[in-house]
Amino acid sequence: MPTVATLPGDLVLHPLGGDDRSADEQLKLFHLLAVVIDPYTFESSWILDTASRILTGFSGADCRPAWVVTCDEEGARQFLGELADRHLTFCDPDREFVTAIGAHELPALCHVNLNREVAGLAEGWNPETWRPIAEHLAKVMSWKAPAIPATGDPAPYSGTPAIPA
């Protein structure tokens, strides 16, 4: 998969209920598989169950499956509910992570490797674009990718602007 962008090493990631860490620190040992969502849109709410299933599929692999939510901690907890505690959750209220990965639409699935390179980015929800990212990460991790799509997943749809006008 071609690299889309590289995160700045000093980009600060804000884990829900934890201490801020730079991208360098977060990606020192583990790849990041992030589902990036905007809690102020229906499109991001429609993918929660599917995205949680995908993140759970990588929970035992040597990577960090995580949510990146474009709001503060209170908004993330309110939007995700119990899902905020099921997976690592980063808050991105200023959309610095969203900008750094080069996303134009949310929801998005993003794989960032140990070199902080965006190894895969799929925008909106389309199983045909999300599946290769999961399969590539699974190959890198010597893991089995979750089925994408699976019964009950929504039909493909476009996302909303990642950076509102």
Accessible surface in RSA format (square Angstrom, percent):
REM  Atomic radii and reference values for relative SASA: ProtOr
REM  Chains: A
REM  Algorithm: Lee & Richards
REM  Probe-radius: 1.40
REM  Slices: 20
REM RES _ NUM      All-atoms   Total-Side   Main-Chain    Non-polar    All polar
REM                ABS   REL    ABS   REL    ABS   REL    ABS   REL    ABS   REL
RES MET A   1    98.76  51.1  36.11  23.9  62.64 149.2  42.82  36.4  55.94  74.1
RES PRO A   2   116.27  84.7 103.00  93.9  13.28  48.3 114.05  94.2   2.22  13.8
RES THR A   3    72.31  51.4  43.98  44.6  28.33  67.5  25.70  34.5  46.61  70.5
RES VAL A   4    81.80  53.8  48.89  44.3  32.91  79.3  54.53  47.4  27.27  74.0
RES ALA A   5    27.21  25.0  16.86  26.0  10.35  23.5  27.21  38.3   0.00   0.0
RES THR A   6    72.06  51.2  49.78  50.5  22.27  53.1  33.31  44.7  38.75  58.6
RES LEU A   7     0.26   0.1   0.00   0.0   0.26   0.7   0.00   0.0   0.26   0.7
RES PRO A   8    64.82  47.2  54.04  49.3  10.78  39.2  64.82  53.5   0.00   0.0
RES GLY A   9    13.75  17.0   0.00   N/A  13.75  17.0   6.76  18.5   7.00  15.7
RES ASP A  10   116.19  81.4 101.43 101.0  14.76  34.9  43.28 101.9  72.92  72.7
RES LEU A  11    16.90   9.4  11.30   8.1   5.60  14.1  16.90  11.9   0.00   0.0
RES VAL A  12    62.21  40.9  55.50  50.2   6.71  16.2  55.50  48.2   6.71  18.2
RES LEU A  13     4.51   2.5   3.57   2.6   0.94   2.4   4.51   3.2   0.00   0.0
RES HIS A  14    59.92  32.7  59.59  41.4   0.33   0.8  39.73  40.9  20.19  23.5
RES PRO A  15    14.11  10.3  12.84  11.7   1.27   4.6  12.84  10.6   1.27   7.9
RES LEU A  16    25.36  14.1   4.73   3.4  20.63  51.9   4.73   3.3  20.63  55.5
RES GLY A  17    63.15  77.9   0.00   N/A  63.15  77.9  27.54  75.6  35.61  79.8
RES GLY A  18    41.90  51.7   0.00   N/A  41.90  51.7  25.07  68.8  16.84  37.7
RES ASP A  19   101.56  71.1  90.74  90.3  10.81  25.6  18.13  42.7  83.42  83.2
RES ASP A  20    76.29  53.4  57.97  57.7  18.32  43.3  19.93  46.9  56.36  56.2
RES ARG A  21   104.98  44.1 102.47  52.2   2.52   6.0  15.80  21.6  89.18  54.0
RES SER A  22    23.80  20.1  21.38  28.5   2.42   5.6  17.26  36.8   6.54   9.2
RES ALA A  23     0.00   0.0   0.00   0.0   0.00   0.0   0.00   0.0   0.00   0.0
RES ASP A  24    68.41  47.9  62.86  62.6   5.55  13.1  20.14  47.4  48.27  48.1
RES GLU A  25    89.36  51.3  75.62  57.2  13.74  32.7  28.00  54.2  61.35  50.1
RES GLN A  26    16.69   9.3  15.67  11.5   1.02   2.4   3.65   7.8  13.05   9.9
RES LEU A  27     2.19   1.2   1.13   0.8   1.06   2.7   1.51   1.1   0.68   1.8
RES LYS A  28   144.64  70.6 122.21  75.0  22.43  53.4  76.52  68.9  68.12  72.6
RES LEU A  29   131.11  73.0 111.66  79.9  19.45  48.9 113.53  79.7  17.57  47.3
RES PHE A  30    65.91  33.0  65.84  40.8   0.07   0.2  65.91  40.0   0.00   0.0
RES HIS A  31    19.46  10.6  19.46  13.5   0.00   0.0  10.89  11.2   8.56  10.0
RES LEU A  32     1.95   1.1   1.95   1.4   0.00   0.0   1.95   1.4   0.00   0.0
RES LEU A  33     0.00   0.0   0.00   0.0   0.00   0.0   0.00   0.0   0.00   0.0
RES ALA A  34     0.00   0.0   0.00   0.0   0.00   0.0   0.00   0.0   0.00   0.0
RES VAL A  35     0.00   0.0   0.00   0.0   0.00   0.0   0.00   0.0   0.00   0.0
RES VAL A  36     0.00   0.0   0.00   0.0   0.00   0.0   0.00   0.0   0.00   0.0
RES ILE A  37     0.00   0.0   0.00   0.0   0.00   0.0   0.00   0.0   0.00   0.0
RES ASP A  38     5.45   3.8   5.45   5.4   0.00   0.0   0.00   0.0   5.45   5.4
RES PRO A  39    19.33  14.1   3.61   3.3  15.73  57.2   3.61   3.0  15.73  97.7
RES TYR A  40   158.25  73.9 123.17  70.1  35.08  91.3 106.39  80.0  51.86  63.9
RES THR A  41    28.69  20.4  17.89  18.1  10.81  25.8  25.75  34.6   2.95   4.5
RES PHE A  42   154.80  77.4 152.11  94.2   2.68   7.0 152.64  92.5   2.16   6.2
RES GLU A  43    39.51  22.7  39.51  29.9   0.00   0.0   1.34   2.6  38.18  31.2
RES SER A  44     0.00   0.0   0.00   0.0   0.00   0.0   0.00   0.0   0.00   0.0
RES SER A  45    42.81  36.2  29.97  40.0  12.84  29.6  23.96  51.0  18.85  26.4
RES TRP A  46   131.90  52.9 111.75  54.1  20.15  47.3  99.81  53.2  32.09  52.1
RES ILE A  47     0.00   0.0   0.00   0.0   0.00   0.0   0.00   0.0   0.00   0.0
RES LEU A  48    25.06  14.0  24.97  17.9   0.09   0.2  24.97  17.5   0.09   0.2
RES ASP A  49   122.45  85.8 112.83 112.3   9.61  22.7  39.06  91.9  83.39  83.2
RES THR A  50     5.02   3.6   2.96   3.0   2.06   4.9   1.63   2.2   3.39   5.1
RES ALA A  51     0.00   0.0   0.00   0.0   0.00   0.0   0.00   0.0   0.00   0.0
RES SER A  52     6.05   5.1   6.04   8.1   0.01   0.0   4.23   9.0   1.83   2.6
RES ARG A  53    74.91  31.5  65.55  33.4   9.36  22.3  66.97  91.5   7.93   4.8
RES ILE A  54     0.00   0.0   0.00   0.0   0.00   0.0   0.00   0.0   0.00   0.0
RES LEU A  55     0.00   0.0   0.00   0.0   0.00   0.0   0.00   0.0   0.00   0.0
RES THR A  56    68.62  48.8  63.00  63.9   5.62  13.4  59.12  79.4   9.50  14.4
RES GLY A  57    26.10  32.2   0.00   N/A  26.10  32.2  19.37  53.2   6.73  15.1
RES PHE A  58     0.00   0.0   0.00   0.0   0.00   0.0   0.00   0.0   0.00   0.0
RES SER A  59    74.24  62.7  47.28  63.1  26.96  62.1  26.83  57.1  47.42  66.4
RES GLY A  60    52.64  64.9   0.00   N/A  52.64  64.9  28.81  79.1  23.83  53.4
RES ALA A  61    10.81   9.9   0.00   0.0  10.81  24.6   1.55   2.2   9.26  24.5
RES ASP A  62    98.73  69.2  94.75  94.3   3.98   9.4  19.12  45.0  79.61  79.4
RES CYS A  63     9.83   7.4   0.00   0.0   9.83  23.1   0.00   0.0   9.83  10.6
RES ARG A  64    69.34  29.1  66.51  33.9   2.83   6.7   9.79  13.4  59.55  36.1
RES PRO A  65    17.70  12.9  15.68  14.3   2.01   7.3  15.68  12.9   2.01  12.5
RES ALA A  66     0.00   0.0   0.00   0.0   0.00   0.0   0.00   0.0   0.00   0.0
RES TRP A  67     0.00   0.0   0.00   0.0   0.00   0.0   0.00   0.0   0.00   0.0
RES VAL A  68     0.58   0.4   0.58   0.5   0.00   0.0   0.58   0.5   0.00   0.0
RES VAL A  69     0.00   0.0   0.00   0.0   0.00   0.0   0.00   0.0   0.00   0.0
RES THR A  70     3.71   2.6   0.00   0.0   3.71   8.8   0.00   0.0   3.71   5.6
RES CYS A  71     4.47   3.4   0.05   0.1   4.42  10.4   4.47  11.3   0.00   0.0
RES ASP A  72    79.58  55.7  75.62  75.3   3.96   9.4  31.07  73.1  48.51  48.4
RES GLU A  73    78.73  45.2  76.28  57.7   2.45   5.8  32.53  62.9  46.20  37.7
RES GLU A  74   137.33  78.8 126.78  95.9  10.55  25.1  49.41  95.6  87.92  71.8
RES GLY A  75    14.78  18.2   0.00   N/A  14.78  18.2  12.85  35.3   1.93   4.3
RES ALA A  76     0.00   0.0   0.00   0.0   0.00   0.0   0.00   0.0   0.00   0.0
RES ARG A  77   107.97  45.3 101.47  51.7   6.49  15.5  49.92  68.2  58.05  35.2
RES GLN A  78   151.23  84.6 121.81  89.0  29.42  70.0  46.11  98.2 105.12  79.7
RES PHE A  79    44.25  22.1  23.34  14.5  20.91  54.4  29.69  18.0  14.56  41.7
RES LEU A  80     6.96   3.9   0.00   0.0   6.96  17.5   0.50   0.3   6.46  17.4
RES GLY A  81    39.02  48.1   0.00   N/A  39.02  48.1  34.70  95.2   4.32   9.7
RES GLU A  82   124.07  71.2 108.19  81.9  15.87  37.8  48.26  93.3  75.81  61.9
RES LEU A  83    18.72  10.4  18.72  13.4   0.00   0.0  18.72  13.1   0.00   0.0
RES ALA A  84     5.63   5.2   0.06   0.1   5.57  12.7   0.06   0.1   5.57  14.8
RES ASP A  85   111.40  78.0  77.06  76.7  34.33  81.2  36.40  85.7  75.00  74.8
RES ARG A  86   128.22  53.8  96.93  49.4  31.29  74.5  39.92  54.6  88.29  53.5
RES HIS A  87    14.60   8.0   4.71   3.3   9.90  25.3   9.87  10.2   4.73   5.5
RES LEU A  88    62.83  35.0  47.63  34.1  15.21  38.2  55.15  38.7   7.68  20.7
RES THR A  89     2.12   1.5   0.08   0.1   2.03   4.8   0.08   0.1   2.03   3.1
RES PHE A  90     1.94   1.0   1.94   1.2   0.00   0.0   1.94   1.2   0.00   0.0
RES CYS A  91     5.96   4.5   3.80   4.2   2.16   5.1   3.79   9.6   2.17   2.3
RES ASP A  92     9.41   6.6   9.29   9.2   0.12   0.3   2.59   6.1   6.82   6.8
RES PRO A  93    66.10  48.2  44.74  40.8  21.37  77.7  45.18  37.3  20.92 130.0
RES ASP A  94   112.34  78.7  85.70  85.3  26.64  63.0  23.15  54.5  89.19  88.9
RES ARG A  95    28.40  11.9  28.39  14.5   0.00   0.0  11.01  15.0  17.39  10.5
RES GLU A  96    84.38  48.4  78.49  59.4   5.89  14.0  30.24  58.5  54.14  44.2
RES PHE A  97     3.00   1.5   2.47   1.5   0.53   1.4   2.47   1.5   0.53   1.5
RES VAL A  98     0.00   0.0   0.00   0.0   0.00   0.0   0.00   0.0   0.00   0.0
RES THR A  99    90.40  64.3  75.63  76.7  14.77  35.2  69.14  92.9  21.26  32.1
RES ALA A 100    20.47  18.8   3.83   5.9  16.63  37.8  14.95  21.1   5.52  14.6
RES ILE A 101     0.00   0.0   0.00   0.0   0.00   0.0   0.00   0.0   0.00   0.0
RES GLY A 102    28.68  35.4   0.00   N/A  28.68  35.4  24.35  66.8   4.33   9.7
RES ALA A 103     5.92   5.4   0.00   0.0   5.92  13.5   0.00   0.0   5.92  15.7
RES HIS A 104   140.22  76.6 129.13  89.8  11.09  28.4  86.75  89.4  53.47  62.2
RES GLU A 105    59.29  34.0  59.29  44.9   0.00   0.0  15.18  29.4  44.11  36.0
RES LEU A 106     0.00   0.0   0.00   0.0   0.00   0.0   0.00   0.0   0.00   0.0
RES PRO A 107     0.00   0.0   0.00   0.0   0.00   0.0   0.00   0.0   0.00   0.0
RES ALA A 108     0.00   0.0   0.00   0.0   0.00   0.0   0.00   0.0   0.00   0.0
RES LEU A 109     0.00   0.0   0.00   0.0   0.00   0.0   0.00   0.0   0.00   0.0
RES CYS A 110     0.00   0.0   0.00   0.0   0.00   0.0   0.00   0.0   0.00   0.0
RES HIS A 111     1.18   0.6   1.18   0.8   0.00   0.0   1.18   1.2   0.01   0.0
RES VAL A 112     0.00   0.0   0.00   0.0   0.00   0.0   0.00   0.0   0.00   0.0
RES ASN A 113    25.05  17.3  25.05  24.2   0.00   0.0   6.81  16.4  18.24  17.6
RES LEU A 114    81.21  45.2  64.89  46.4  16.32  41.0  64.89  45.6  16.32  43.9
RES ASN A 115    99.36  68.5  88.42  85.4  10.94  26.3  16.55  39.8  82.81  80.0
RES ARG A 116    61.08  25.6  61.08  31.1   0.00   0.0   1.50   2.1  59.58  36.1
RES GLU A 117    53.23  30.6  53.23  40.3   0.00   0.0   1.57   3.0  51.66  42.2
RES VAL A 118     0.00   0.0   0.00   0.0   0.00   0.0   0.00   0.0   0.00   0.0
RES ALA A 119     8.06   7.4   7.32  11.3   0.74   1.7   8.05  11.3   0.01   0.0
RES GLY A 120     5.45   6.7   0.00   N/A   5.45   6.7   5.45  14.9   0.00   0.0
RES LEU A 121    33.91  18.9   5.38   3.8  28.54  71.7   5.38   3.8  28.54  76.8
RES ALA A 122     3.43   3.2   0.42   0.7   3.01   6.8   3.43   4.8   0.00   0.0
RES GLU A 123    57.91  33.2  36.74  27.8  21.17  50.4   9.93  19.2  47.98  39.2
RES GLY A 124     1.04   1.3   0.00   N/A   1.04   1.3   1.04   2.8   0.00   0.0
RES TRP A 125     0.55   0.2   0.00   0.0   0.55   1.3   0.00   0.0   0.55   0.9
RES ASN A 126    51.73  35.7  51.73  50.0   0.00   0.0   9.47  22.8  42.27  40.9
RES PRO A 127    10.22   7.4  10.22   9.3   0.00   0.0  10.22   8.4   0.00   0.0
RES GLU A 128   106.46  61.1  95.07  71.9  11.39  27.1  49.00  94.8  57.46  46.9
RES THR A 129    63.25  45.0  56.80  57.6   6.46  15.4  59.54  80.0   3.71   5.6
RES TRP A 130     0.00   0.0   0.00   0.0   0.00   0.0   0.00   0.0   0.00   0.0
RES ARG A 131    65.89  27.7  65.89  33.6   0.00   0.0  22.95  31.4  42.94  26.0
RES PRO A 132    53.23  38.8  49.46  45.1   3.77  13.7  51.29  42.3   1.94  12.0
RES ILE A 133     3.73   2.1   3.65   2.7   0.08   0.2   3.73   2.7   0.00   0.0
RES ALA A 134     0.25   0.2   0.25   0.4   0.00   0.0   0.25   0.4   0.00   0.0
RES GLU A 135    88.59  50.9  82.17  62.2   6.42  15.3  29.87  57.8  58.73  47.9
RES HIS A 136    56.00  30.6  50.19  34.9   5.81  14.9  35.24  36.3  20.76  24.2
RES LEU A 137     0.00   0.0   0.00   0.0   0.00   0.0   0.00   0.0   0.00   0.0
RES ALA A 138     4.66   4.3   4.66   7.2   0.00   0.0   4.66   6.6   0.00   0.0
RES LYS A 139   169.86  82.9 148.42  91.1  21.43  51.0 100.52  90.5  69.34  73.9
RES VAL A 140    69.31  45.6  39.75  36.0  29.56  71.2  47.29  41.1  22.01  59.7
RES MET A 141    30.72  15.9  10.94   7.2  19.79  47.1  15.36  13.1  15.37  20.4
RES SER A 142   104.87  88.6  69.76  93.1  35.11  80.9  47.30 100.7  57.56  80.6
RES TRP A 143   104.01  41.7  81.22  39.3  22.79  53.5  83.04  44.3  20.97  34.0
RES LYS A 144   172.77  84.3 159.09  97.6  13.68  32.6 119.43 107.5  53.34  56.8
RES ALA A 145    20.13  18.5   8.79  13.6  11.34  25.8   8.79  12.4  11.34  30.0
RES PRO A 146    24.12  17.6   7.79   7.1  16.33  59.4  19.34  16.0   4.78  29.7
RES ALA A 147    66.93  61.5  48.91  75.5  18.02  41.0  59.90  84.4   7.03  18.6
RES ILE A 148     6.55   3.7   0.02   0.0   6.54  15.8   0.23   0.2   6.32  17.2
RES PRO A 149    67.05  48.9  52.91  48.2  14.13  51.4  52.91  43.7  14.13  87.8
RES ALA A 150    30.20  27.8  16.66  25.7  13.55  30.8  25.57  36.0   4.63  12.3
RES THR A 151   149.34 106.2 112.26 113.8  37.08  88.4  86.04 115.6  63.31  95.7
RES GLY A 152    77.28  95.3   0.00   N/A  77.28  95.3  40.04 109.9  37.24  83.4
RES ASP A 153    28.58  20.0   6.53   6.5  22.05  52.2   1.70   4.0  26.88  26.8
RES PRO A 154    38.99  28.4  23.27  21.2  15.72  57.2  34.74  28.7   4.26  26.5
RES ALA A 155    77.33  71.1  59.80  92.3  17.52  39.9  66.81  94.1  10.52  27.9
RES PRO A 156    81.54  59.4  61.96  56.5  19.58  71.2  61.98  51.2  19.56 121.6
RES TYR A 157    40.64  19.0  24.87  14.2  15.77  41.0  36.59  27.5   4.05   5.0
RES SER A 158    82.65  69.8  67.39  89.9  15.25  35.1  30.81  65.6  51.84  72.6
RES GLY A 159    15.48  19.1   0.00   N/A  15.48  19.1   0.00   0.0  15.48  34.7
RES THR A 160    24.12  17.2  23.05  23.4   1.07   2.5  24.09  32.4   0.02   0.0
RES PRO A 161    90.36  65.9  84.66  77.2   5.70  20.7  87.42  72.2   2.94  18.3
RES ALA A 162     0.53   0.5   0.11   0.2   0.42   0.9   0.11   0.2   0.42   1.1
RES ILE A 163    89.61  51.0  74.46  55.5  15.15  36.5  74.46  53.6  15.15  41.1
RES PRO A 164    78.43  57.2  61.05  55.7  17.37  63.2  63.28  52.2  15.15  94.2
RES ALA A 165   151.66 139.4  72.71 112.2  78.95 179.6 109.41 154.1  42.26 111.9
END  Absolute sums over single chains surface
CHAIN  1 A     7661.4       5865.8       1795.5       4253.4       3408.0
END  Absolute sums over all chains
TOTAL          7661.4       5865.8       1795.5       4253.4       3408.0
